[in-house]
Amino acid sequence: MKLFEMGPLDYSLPTQIAFGWGRTAEAADLAASLGRRALLVTMKDLSAGPRIADILRKGGIEVEVFDGAESDPSIEGIDAAALRVREGGFDFLVAVGGGSVIDTAKALCLLARGRGSAWDYTIEMGDDRRMGASDTPPLLAIPTTSGTGSEVTCIAVMTNKGLSKKAPIRDPIIFPRIALVDPELASTMPPKLTASTGFDAFTHAYERFFGGALSMLVHVLATTGMRTVVENLETAVNEPDNRAARTAMSWAATQCAMALAPPGGEACLHVFGLPLGAVAHVPHGQALAAVMRVITRESLRRMPKRRPELATIMGLPEESSDEEILDCIEAWLKRIGLPTRMSGHDVTEHRISCLMAAISRDRITKALGEEFGEDDIKRLYLDAL
Ligand SMILES: [Fe+2]
């Protein structure tokens, strides 16, 4: 069976990747190409932040630390931090942390020389009202989790607490200039965070795998990325000191996100998962796991020709049925400790109207190329309870 369709492709990844165990030691050398004065964005209690600030300072770089990044970065927090960034005269920014920190730094890069609020730059504003920037300071992204792949994407997810909504900024100008991916930094993640961030990595490739026509390049990035997660995540969860599994997961997170670089369709797992984060504060990877079964059933219905390959990625025979694949994915998620239903996060039927208010209908229609009505959305959320 033909697995990919080599149609037109635009691929650009303007991010230099420096990958390897222990390469944090090279941070100052890498940063030197970006300037002399940096704002390092991180989170309190993240030991890698001060450690990398120290490495940069020893390398002659002037560093100011902003350790106020939040998980699920809020518009309010970012807009407040932007005031300091605008005054600071920084040559470049450094992000040290997980996806929330890197996304915060990306938004601060946009606002450093730009106007308005971070929310004005999200796709939620629509193509006609969305703001763009033409001049941003470069970003050195140093992930401390293996999951979001934010170090190689032009996406930053923002939370608008006032509207109880999450929406991404998607703008090529926020691709980090350099991604320093050192698996050692992610090797201290506790099992639950390893599981949820590692599953998030899988889903980035999965979005493109079910996102319509697959070019050969995206096919290779997505499928080998998904396979690597399936082969290594459980080991990384159960054996935190397993260097090979940690290294494989770090690379898989970066590679799975590289599958997202070219514009394309998506399975809509994130579209359905993001409201769970915004409304019920379910951590990102766990929110995706809670809707995985219903979205995969829907994806296989729409694109049955992807079934044999998804089966083999999950380690099943090619001829496996939809239900066998769904059961296999669900069992895998349970083994790594991720609830596979929304009820596992105390989300009950009475919250569904809030989830439906928070979901981006436009994005579903764009991604699936077909109308998706209220009843369809409600049915999927009910099935995920
Ligand atoms: Fe994600």
Boltz pocket constraint, residues with backbone or C-beta under 6 A from the ligand:
constraints:
  - pocket:
      binder: B
      contacts: [[A, 148], [A, 200], [A, 203], [A, 204], [A, 270], [A, 284]]
      max_distance: 6.0
